[in-house]
Amino acid sequence: MILLFAIVTFGLAFVMAAAWAVQRQLHNAGWVDAFWSFGTGIGGAICALYPLAAGPPTARQVVVGLLVLGWSARLGLHIVVRTPGRPEDVRYAQFRKTWGDGFEPRMFGMLMIQAVAAALLDLSVLVAARNPAPGLGWHDLLGGAVLVLSVAGEAVADRQMHRFRSDPANRGKVCDRGLWAWSRHPNYFFETLGWVAYPLLAFDPDWAWGWLAVSGPIFMYWLLAHVSGIPPLEREMLRSRGDLFRAYQARVSAFFPMPPREARR
């Protein structure tokens, strides 16, 4: 398993190097997110399905492979559809402005870090798929249900935001409708929730390695809530929306969906 993980990590580095070359050619770093999504999904499927022993893959391996590919396809295609013809993602646009002439080399370094991040997430997939417990149990069904729910929830959140932004009357406003009335970042919440599926699939009281899968949701939450997701995005929203966004922050939970504060009084 160690050799397989090393090969997948190297492959992810190659994918993100290609992403760097494409964004440099197109002058739109938003495309790298699609590369990351597809690369993580394909890497996860390889971790799940590559034969490490004689015989066909187990039912759990197949389920895990299909789940990670389904997640990857939904997210990657969403990014592919939304990126053309739109301004560069605010996070990367700010990096381009801040880094100036050093943008390209620093961007390459950041994408190598993203490759390592993808590999760490795929470690959860690898552990879940290689769970030696025979057959499929309640925890496998629960894990599959959690991932399906998370993909559906993120798709709904993305669709609601797309509709909001497509209406010219909403220009300059803050989306506070649907799921966005309960969380300022419901897409990030459901993205993190999806990685909870792999510890469930890896669950086996007699297999200590299964605990490694817990690293996936913890790592994803840390990335989105404290590093590359909410902090830079909210800084940009405060800059562009000002008091309107501050009022939104005051009444709506940052991450976990909860009733707006007015409704809880």
Rosetta silent file (secondary structure, phi, psi, omega in degrees, C-alpha in Angstrom):
SEQUENCE: MILLFAIVTFGLAFVMAAAWAVQRQLHNAGWVDAFWSFGTGIGGAICALYPLAAGPPTARQVVVGLLVLGWSARLGLHIVVRTPGRPEDVRYAQFRKTWGDGFEPRMFGMLMIQAVAAALLDLSVLVAARNPAPGLGWHDLLGGAVLVLSVAGEAVADRQMHRFRSDPANRGKVCDRGLWAWSRHPNYFFETLGWVAYPLLAFDPDWAWGWLAVSGPIFMYWLLAHVSGIPPLEREMLRSRGDLFRAYQARVSAFFPMPPREARR
SCORE:     score description
SCORE:     0.000 S_00000001
   1 L     0.000  -31.744 -178.971    0.000    0.000    0.000 S_00000001
   2 H   -65.268  -43.127  179.065    2.897    2.353    0.689 S_00000001
   3 H   -64.244  -42.041  178.570    4.229    2.012   -2.861 S_00000001
   4 H   -60.876  -44.324  179.506    0.754    2.553   -4.322 S_00000001
   5 H   -63.155  -39.365  179.102    0.292    5.688   -2.222 S_00000001
   6 H   -64.531  -40.994  179.406    3.692    6.994   -3.336 S_00000001
   7 H   -64.987  -43.484  178.447    2.833    6.434   -7.009 S_00000001
   8 H   -62.657  -40.529  178.619   -0.516    8.214   -6.628 S_00000001
   9 H   -61.750  -44.201  177.619    1.213   11.135   -4.876 S_00000001
  10 H   -62.650  -41.944  178.716    3.707   11.458   -7.729 S_00000001
  11 H   -62.800  -37.886  178.140    0.867   11.317  -10.249 S_00000001
  12 H   -66.188  -36.401  175.949   -0.994   14.093   -8.429 S_00000001
  13 H   -62.712  -39.992  177.686    2.134   16.254   -8.550 S_00000001
  14 H   -64.426  -42.483  179.547    2.242   15.724  -12.330 S_00000001
  15 H   -60.799  -44.129 -178.246   -1.467   16.651  -12.643 S_00000001
  16 H   -73.388  -26.805  172.443   -0.971   19.882  -10.706 S_00000001
  17 H   -66.052  -39.317  175.268    2.121   20.726  -12.753 S_00000001
  18 H   -64.447  -38.399  177.706   -0.092   20.412  -15.844 S_00000001
  19 H   -61.216  -40.477  178.019   -2.658   22.638  -14.125 S_00000001
  20 H   -61.391  -43.730 -179.695    0.033   25.255  -13.596 S_00000001
  21 H   -64.106  -40.028 -179.247    0.971   25.169  -17.288 S_00000001
  22 H   -67.773  -46.332 -179.646   -2.681   25.521  -18.367 S_00000001
  23 H   -65.145  -31.890  177.241   -3.451   28.443  -16.053 S_00000001
  24 H   -66.904  -39.221  179.917   -0.265   30.160  -17.212 S_00000001
  25 H   -70.453  -40.422 -175.150   -1.336   29.797  -20.831 S_00000001
  26 H   -91.407  -10.325 -178.458   -4.952   30.911  -20.224 S_00000001
  27 L    57.344   37.855  177.079   -4.173   33.556  -17.566 S_00000001
  28 L  -147.188  101.934 -176.184   -6.983   32.163  -15.407 S_00000001
  29 L   -74.116   -6.923  177.380   -5.941   30.185  -12.346 S_00000001
  30 L   -59.233  -24.405 -179.531   -9.533   29.102  -11.712 S_00000001
  31 H   -66.603  -23.709 -176.394   -8.863   26.105  -13.954 S_00000001
  32 H   -64.482  -26.669  179.667   -6.499   24.562  -11.415 S_00000001
  33 H   -66.652  -33.531  176.393   -9.469   23.675   -9.195 S_00000001
  34 H   -67.930  -43.086  176.664  -10.855   21.440  -11.937 S_00000001
  35 H   -59.142  -42.947 -178.612   -7.489   19.695  -12.292 S_00000001
  36 H   -64.146  -42.991 -178.618   -7.366   19.209   -8.532 S_00000001
  37 H   -63.936  -50.752 -179.637  -10.888   17.772   -8.388 S_00000001
  38 H   -65.306  -41.091 -179.485  -10.418   15.330  -11.264 S_00000001
  39 H   -63.340  -43.047  179.543   -6.899   14.408  -10.111 S_00000001
  40 H   -64.165  -40.828  179.737   -8.005   13.702   -6.550 S_00000001
  41 H   -65.790  -45.022 -179.867  -10.902   11.580   -7.786 S_00000001
  42 H   -68.065  -40.895  176.538   -8.839    9.538  -10.211 S_00000001
  43 H   -60.761  -41.443  178.211   -6.069    9.145   -7.638 S_00000001
  44 H   -64.279  -40.616  179.083   -8.635    7.976   -5.102 S_00000001
  45 H   -64.368  -38.146  176.474  -10.110    5.471   -7.554 S_00000001
  46 H   -64.761  -42.907  177.070   -6.650    4.056   -8.227 S_00000001
  47 H   -58.168  -37.105 -176.438   -6.059    3.791   -4.478 S_00000001
  48 H   -77.917  -39.567 -166.033   -9.354    1.918   -4.165 S_00000001
  49 H  -106.954  -16.350 -177.551   -9.229   -0.402   -7.145 S_00000001
  50 L   -61.148  130.803 -176.186   -5.593   -1.153   -7.963 S_00000001
  51 L   -72.958  116.573  174.434   -5.029   -4.874   -7.336 S_00000001
  52 L  -102.124   -5.628  178.727   -2.672   -5.450   -4.415 S_00000001
  53 L  -146.926  165.671  179.643   -3.616   -9.118   -4.141 S_00000001
  54 L   -66.789  150.069  177.408   -4.848  -11.886   -6.409 S_00000001
  55 L   101.467  167.481 -178.757   -8.506  -11.960   -7.311 S_00000001
  56 L   -71.483  163.366  176.756  -11.117   -9.362   -8.259 S_00000001
  57 L   -64.295  150.486  178.035  -11.685   -6.195   -6.195 S_00000001
  58 L   -73.829  165.771  177.533  -13.944   -6.547   -3.199 S_00000001
  59 H   -59.523  -38.032 -179.898  -17.409   -5.028   -3.094 S_00000001
  60 H   -65.754  -40.974  177.461  -16.095   -2.358   -0.711 S_00000001
  61 H   -58.992  -44.337 -179.402  -13.292   -1.433   -3.115 S_00000001
  62 H   -64.175  -44.929  179.954  -15.808   -1.011   -5.926 S_00000001
  63 H   -61.007  -46.984 -179.285  -18.151    1.072   -3.776 S_00000001
  64 H   -63.170  -43.227  178.719  -15.334    3.338   -2.597 S_00000001
  65 H   -60.524  -43.450  179.578  -13.995    3.754   -6.124 S_00000001
  66 H   -67.317  -38.354 -179.304  -17.413    4.684   -7.495 S_00000001
  67 H   -65.010  -45.609 -177.616  -18.088    7.108   -4.639 S_00000001
  68 H   -70.272  -33.550  176.576  -14.845    9.042   -5.056 S_00000001
  69 H   -69.308  -38.948  177.683  -15.247    9.161   -8.837 S_00000001
  70 H   -63.527  -43.585  176.220  -18.825   10.398   -8.502 S_00000001
  71 H   -59.540  -47.420 -176.973  -17.757   13.155   -6.126 S_00000001
  72 H   -62.602  -44.209 -177.940  -14.891   14.131   -8.417 S_00000001
  73 H   -63.985  -43.619 -179.519  -17.006   14.215  -11.579 S_00000001
  74 H   -62.203  -49.797 -177.090  -19.710   16.406  -10.018 S_00000001
  75 H   -69.216  -44.988 -178.487  -17.294   18.946   -8.560 S_00000001
  76 H   -62.576  -44.025 -179.989  -14.901   18.967  -11.498 S_00000001
  77 H   -67.222  -35.411  175.684  -17.626   19.425  -14.108 S_00000001
  78 H   -58.935  -44.031 -179.942  -19.202   22.198  -12.033 S_00000001
  79 H   -68.196  -40.554  179.099  -15.886   24.073  -12.095 S_00000001
  80 H   -61.204  -39.432 -178.329  -15.376   23.418  -15.820 S_00000001
  81 H   -72.563  -38.011 -173.058  -18.811   24.854  -16.609 S_00000001
  82 H   -83.462  -21.104 -170.295  -18.524   27.938  -14.401 S_00000001
  83 L   -76.207  -44.123 -176.985  -14.935   28.999  -15.226 S_00000001
  84 L   -61.172  137.555  174.765  -15.016   30.054  -18.923 S_00000001
  85 L    77.437    0.255  178.717  -15.990   33.659  -19.512 S_00000001
  86 L  -108.701  154.770  175.260  -15.920   34.594  -15.826 S_00000001
  87 L   -59.030  156.037  179.188  -13.359   36.718  -13.983 S_00000001
  88 L   -58.793  141.766  177.283  -10.591   34.804  -12.267 S_00000001
  89 L   -46.406  136.024 -173.049  -11.519   33.335   -8.872 S_00000001
  90 H   -58.247  -32.120  179.538  -11.093   36.074   -6.257 S_00000001
  91 H   -63.578  -48.395 -177.889   -8.554   34.008   -4.303 S_00000001
  92 H   -73.083  -33.853  176.952   -6.215   33.614   -7.251 S_00000001
  93 H   -62.161  -38.351  178.338   -6.822   37.154   -8.475 S_00000001
  94 H   -68.949  -40.048  175.639   -5.684   38.436   -5.092 S_00000001
  95 H   -60.360  -42.567 -178.820   -2.590   36.215   -5.217 S_00000001
  96 H   -61.311  -39.331  179.882   -1.795   37.542   -8.694 S_00000001
  97 H   -71.410  -44.666 -175.746   -2.063   41.102   -7.393 S_00000001
  98 H   -71.818  -40.992 -175.197   -0.120   40.502   -4.182 S_00000001
  99 H   -82.294  -20.980  177.111    2.660   38.359   -5.642 S_00000001
 100 H    58.559 -127.930 -177.685    3.220   40.490   -8.734 S_00000001
 101 H   -66.961  -17.790  179.126    6.131   39.250  -10.853 S_00000001
 102 H   -89.823   10.299 -175.151    6.608   36.315   -8.502 S_00000001
 103 H   -59.789  -50.249 -172.790    3.134   34.955   -9.152 S_00000001
 104 H   -63.057  -50.178  178.461    4.067   32.099  -11.490 S_00000001
 105 H   -64.546  -36.902  179.155    6.843   30.472   -9.424 S_00000001
 106 H   -70.570  -33.567  176.641    4.867   30.925   -6.193 S_00000001
 107 H   -64.178  -41.589  178.895    1.777   29.533   -7.894 S_00000001
 108 H   -60.807  -44.743  178.312    3.735   26.458   -8.929 S_00000001
 109 H   -61.625  -40.090  179.409    4.864   25.928   -5.339 S_00000001
 110 H   -65.481  -37.349 -179.926    1.317   26.326   -4.065 S_00000001
 111 H   -70.160  -29.818  173.679    0.029   23.764   -6.564 S_00000001
 112 H   -67.310  -35.570  174.965    2.630   21.260   -5.394 S_00000001
 113 H   -65.441  -39.096  176.979    1.267   21.794   -1.883 S_00000001
 114 H   -63.399  -34.971  177.308   -2.224   21.173   -3.288 S_00000001
 115 H   -63.471  -42.114  177.581   -0.952   17.912   -4.790 S_00000001
 116 H   -65.053  -40.205  177.959    0.255   16.802   -1.357 S_00000001
 117 H   -60.964  -42.842  178.234   -3.104   17.846    0.130 S_00000001
 118 H   -62.359  -40.411  179.269   -4.914   15.730   -2.459 S_00000001
 119 H   -63.942  -40.223  179.139   -2.676   12.772   -1.639 S_00000001
 120 H   -64.232  -36.883  176.138   -3.443   13.116    2.073 S_00000001
 121 H   -67.879  -41.104  179.333   -7.162   13.062    1.283 S_00000001
 122 H   -66.432  -19.505  174.516   -6.726   10.041   -0.961 S_00000001
 123 H   -61.140  -37.689  176.903   -5.071    8.280    1.964 S_00000001
 124 H   -63.405  -39.148  178.957   -8.528    8.153    3.569 S_00000001
 125 H   -65.139  -44.459  179.739   -9.891    6.606    0.378 S_00000001
 126 H   -58.782  -47.146 -178.698   -7.082    4.047    0.298 S_00000001
 127 H   -65.147  -42.438 -179.773   -7.675    2.987    3.898 S_00000001
 128 H   -61.939  -43.046 -177.204  -11.451    2.785    3.434 S_00000001
 129 H   -68.702  -30.483 -175.352  -11.150    0.621    0.332 S_00000001
 130 L   -94.392    9.943  175.032   -8.664   -1.782    1.916 S_00000001
 131 L   -53.925  121.326 -174.766  -10.745   -2.411    5.042 S_00000001
 132 L   -79.177   -2.752 -179.490  -10.407   -6.206    5.465 S_00000001
 133 L   -58.710  132.933 -176.748  -13.850   -6.669    7.040 S_00000001
 134 L   -71.843  145.183  175.599  -15.786   -9.204    4.907 S_00000001
 135 L    64.518 -171.049  178.233  -18.820   -8.091    2.928 S_00000001
 136 L  -110.855  133.867 -178.781  -20.681   -4.813    3.328 S_00000001
 137 L  -116.700 -171.250 -177.935  -22.129   -3.788    6.669 S_00000001
 138 H   -60.640  -33.953 -177.737  -24.246   -1.011    8.133 S_00000001
 139 H   -70.523  -30.138  176.152  -21.244    1.333    8.283 S_00000001
 140 H   -68.901  -43.542  178.230  -20.654    0.921    4.544 S_00000001
 141 H   -63.564  -40.990  178.611  -24.279    1.779    3.778 S_00000001
 142 H   -65.295  -42.260  178.020  -24.104    4.760    6.116 S_00000001
 143 H   -60.882  -43.918  177.723  -20.859    5.931    4.543 S_00000001
 144 H   -62.633  -41.365  179.605  -22.353    5.713    1.053 S_00000001
 145 H   -64.519  -39.570  179.387  -25.456    7.597    2.171 S_00000001
 146 H   -62.929  -43.469 -178.381  -23.347   10.355    3.747 S_00000001
 147 H   -68.188  -41.488  177.737  -21.355   10.866    0.562 S_00000001
 148 H   -61.694  -43.289  177.804  -24.457   10.893   -1.657 S_00000001
 149 H   -61.264  -42.534 -177.922  -26.104   13.399    0.688 S_00000001
 150 H   -66.715  -41.270  178.354  -23.017   15.606    0.681 S_00000001
 151 H   -64.354  -42.528  178.636  -22.718   15.623   -3.115 S_00000001
 152 H   -64.892  -43.794 -179.857  -26.418   16.439   -3.457 S_00000001
 153 H   -63.567  -41.210  178.642  -26.227   19.185   -0.821 S_00000001
 154 H   -66.998  -37.204  177.904  -23.197   20.791   -2.435 S_00000001
 155 H   -64.256  -41.095  178.092  -24.878   20.638   -5.848 S_00000001
 156 H   -63.487  -45.280  179.622  -27.983   22.374   -4.450 S_00000001
 157 H   -61.017  -43.608  179.671  -25.839   25.085   -2.823 S_00000001
 158 H   -64.514  -39.957  179.815  -23.905   25.654   -6.042 S_00000001
 159 H   -66.575  -40.834  178.160  -27.122   25.814   -8.060 S_00000001
 160 H   -63.352  -41.272  178.093  -28.681   28.328   -5.669 S_00000001
 161 H   -66.699  -38.714  178.666  -25.597   30.550   -5.887 S_00000001
 162 H   -61.998  -43.979  178.768  -25.581   30.285   -9.680 S_00000001
 163 H   -62.991  -40.502  179.980  -29.201   31.399   -9.888 S_00000001
 164 H   -63.066  -46.973 -177.744  -28.515   34.307   -7.543 S_00000001
 165 H   -70.870  -24.615 -178.814  -25.525   35.519   -9.524 S_00000001
 166 H   -75.827  -14.711 -179.537  -27.336   35.101  -12.844 S_00000001
 167 L   -89.930  114.238 -178.818  -29.974   37.671  -11.848 S_00000001
 168 H   -57.302  -25.891 -179.500  -28.738   41.200  -12.712 S_00000001
 169 H   -67.455  -16.327 -178.034  -30.924   42.588   -9.905 S_00000001
 170 H   -95.638    4.957 -178.211  -28.640   40.859   -7.379 S_00000001
 171 L   -61.389  129.248 -179.548  -25.444   42.554   -8.500 S_00000001
 172 L    85.017   -2.329 -179.313  -23.583   43.891   -5.486 S_00000001
 173 L   -98.596  175.997  178.638  -25.790   41.969   -3.054 S_00000001
 174 L  -113.153  129.910  179.886  -25.057   38.990   -0.783 S_00000001
 175 L   -71.054  115.753  178.253  -26.759   35.654   -1.403 S_00000001
 176 L  -132.402   40.184 -177.874  -28.768   34.803    1.706 S_00000001
 177 L  -116.733  157.323  177.524  -31.355   32.471    0.227 S_00000001
 178 H    58.797 -132.809  179.664  -31.931   28.745    0.523 S_00000001
 179 H   -63.571  -25.818 -178.281  -28.987   26.955    2.116 S_00000001
 180 H   -74.048   -8.353  172.899  -27.072   30.244    2.111 S_00000001
 181 H   -84.988  -13.586 -178.153  -29.501   31.579    4.734 S_00000001
 182 L  -108.323  -20.767  178.298  -28.332   28.858    7.130 S_00000001
 183 L  -149.592  139.820  177.714  -24.601   28.845    6.390 S_00000001
 184 L   -72.969  -18.137 -179.232  -22.318   31.390    4.755 S_00000001
 185 L  -141.335   63.851 -178.892  -20.495   28.504    3.075 S_00000001
 186 H   -63.825  -29.060  177.283  -22.866   25.532    2.704 S_00000001
 187 H   -63.836  -39.390  177.958  -20.812   24.219   -0.216 S_00000001
 188 H   -69.161  -36.712  177.755  -17.771   23.953    2.063 S_00000001
 189 H   -61.082  -49.922 -177.927  -19.846   22.266    4.762 S_00000001
 190 H   -69.048  -31.307  175.376  -21.123   19.591    2.399 S_00000001
 191 H   -61.469  -44.877  178.329  -17.662   19.180    0.868 S_00000001
 192 H   -66.716  -41.743  179.931  -16.253   18.406    4.310 S_00000001
 193 H   -56.908  -37.084 -178.791  -19.208   16.166    5.177 S_00000001
 194 H   -59.004  -33.118 -178.776  -18.446   14.011    2.147 S_00000001
 195 H   -77.262  -11.152  173.139  -15.069   13.023    3.573 S_00000001
 196 L   -67.350  -21.650 -179.237  -16.788   11.711    6.708 S_00000001
 197 H   -60.525  -36.031 -172.025  -17.923    8.818    4.496 S_00000001
 198 H   -73.208  -39.106  171.052  -14.442    7.282    4.366 S_00000001
 199 H   -60.117  -34.210  176.931  -13.922    6.784    8.136 S_00000001
 200 H   -66.257  -42.353  178.553  -17.324    5.075    8.139 S_00000001
 201 H   -68.894  -27.081 -179.455  -16.292    2.821    5.277 S_00000001
 202 L   -87.136   -3.709 -173.488  -12.972    2.115    7.019 S_00000001
 203 L   -63.775  125.187  174.007  -14.634    1.220   10.323 S_00000001
 204 L  -162.508  111.096 -177.215  -13.506   -2.099   11.783 S_00000001
 205 L   -56.139  -23.145 -176.616  -12.897   -2.460   15.545 S_00000001
 206 L   -98.174    5.736 -177.362  -10.227   -5.060   14.826 S_00000001
 207 L  -124.923   98.953 -174.266   -8.310   -3.015   12.234 S_00000001
 208 H   -63.723  -30.158 -178.433   -6.284   -0.182   13.768 S_00000001
 209 H   -61.894  -22.098 -179.116   -5.263    1.238   10.362 S_00000001
 210 H   -59.491  -26.642 -179.760   -8.876    2.284    9.805 S_00000001
 211 H   -64.669  -20.937  177.782   -8.396    5.235   12.128 S_00000001
 212 H   -59.914  -28.322 -177.457   -6.148    6.845    9.478 S_00000001
 213 H   -66.198  -20.746  178.471   -9.280    7.610    7.460 S_00000001
 214 H   -64.055  -22.939 -179.160  -10.358   10.128   10.106 S_00000001
 215 H   -62.376  -28.537 -177.043   -7.577   12.390    8.820 S_00000001
 216 H   -60.650  -60.659 -179.446   -9.589   13.113    5.653 S_00000001
 217 H   -64.625  -34.472  178.602  -12.518   15.085    7.101 S_00000001
 218 H   -64.478  -45.228 -179.245  -10.315   16.739    9.738 S_00000001
 219 H   -65.676  -42.267 -179.884   -7.836   17.896    7.108 S_00000001
 220 H   -65.149  -42.106  177.510  -10.555   19.099    4.743 S_00000001
 221 H   -60.039  -45.224 -179.884  -12.286   21.052    7.511 S_00000001
 222 H   -60.959  -44.108  179.595   -9.001   22.700    8.485 S_00000001
 223 H   -61.640  -49.901 -172.907   -8.255   23.656    4.865 S_00000001
 224 H   -76.700  -38.418 -175.060  -11.678   25.091    4.099 S_00000001
 225 H   -84.335  -25.342 -171.016  -12.506   26.713    7.429 S_00000001
 226 H  -128.742   -9.291 -174.419   -9.100   28.088    8.363 S_00000001
 227 H  -124.705  -79.410 -168.776   -6.719   28.206    5.387 S_00000001
 228 L  -102.373   -2.819 -177.090   -7.704   28.321    1.714 S_00000001
 229 L  -104.363  -87.506 -173.270  -11.510   28.507    1.819 S_00000001
 230 H   -63.119  -48.464 -174.682  -13.381   30.801    4.167 S_00000001
 231 H   -55.961  -54.106 -179.215  -10.619   33.261    5.236 S_00000001
 232 H   -67.718  -34.203 -179.029   -9.574   34.594    1.788 S_00000001
 233 H   -67.924  -41.966 -179.474  -13.106   34.506    0.426 S_00000001
 234 H   -71.619  -31.950  173.977  -14.556   36.430    3.341 S_00000001
 235 H   -60.550  -42.188  179.024  -11.764   39.004    3.192 S_00000001
 236 H   -68.185  -39.022  179.034  -12.710   39.649   -0.420 S_00000001
 237 H   -66.148  -37.228  176.105  -16.430   39.806    0.406 S_00000001
 238 H   -65.542  -37.361  178.450  -15.770   42.332    3.153 S_00000001
 239 H   -67.277  -41.946 -173.594  -13.750   44.403    0.712 S_00000001
 240 H   -90.668  -25.743 -176.124  -16.382   44.288   -2.038 S_00000001
 241 H  -112.823  -19.497  174.460  -19.634   44.195   -0.020 S_00000001
 242 L    58.616 -127.627 -175.153  -18.642   45.980    3.188 S_00000001
 243 H   -62.021  -27.964  178.625  -21.432   46.508    5.728 S_00000001
 244 H   -62.697  -42.230  179.394  -23.804   44.337    3.724 S_00000001
 245 H   -76.116  -32.979  176.469  -21.560   41.334    4.253 S_00000001
 246 H   -61.273  -39.761  177.515  -20.862   42.270    7.883 S_00000001
 247 H   -65.322  -37.775  176.917  -24.599   42.126    8.544 S_00000001
 248 H   -64.276  -42.612  177.203  -24.699   38.730    6.845 S_00000001
 249 H   -60.733  -36.160 -175.468  -21.827   37.536    9.050 S_00000001
 250 H   -70.021  -26.206 -174.669  -23.686   38.706   12.141 S_00000001
 251 H  -110.658  -12.586 -174.045  -26.785   36.645   11.467 S_00000001
 252 L  -122.657  135.688  178.139  -25.594   33.540    9.587 S_00000001
 253 L   -58.745  143.584 -178.307  -23.283   30.745   10.753 S_00000001
 254 L   -69.930  -39.172 -170.130  -19.926   30.632    8.987 S_00000001
 255 L  -130.746  -64.500 -176.374  -19.802   26.881    8.385 S_00000001
 256 L   -74.715  128.102 -179.602  -22.277   24.562   10.109 S_00000001
 257 L   -61.621  125.910  177.264  -25.878   25.118    8.896 S_00000001
 258 L  -146.714  156.056  177.470  -28.011   26.651   11.645 S_00000001
 259 L   -57.086  143.169  176.546  -31.150   28.828   11.704 S_00000001
 260 L   -54.371  150.498 -173.259  -30.359   32.526   11.169 S_00000001
 261 H   -59.506  -34.576  178.404  -29.828   34.349   14.452 S_00000001
 262 H   -61.437  -37.158 -176.921  -33.041   36.364   14.133 S_00000001
 263 H   -72.926  -18.126 -176.960  -35.013   33.110   13.880 S_00000001
 264 H   -93.447   -4.439 -179.744  -33.414   31.742   17.063 S_00000001
 265 L   -77.426    0.000    0.000  -34.440   34.683   19.242 S_00000001
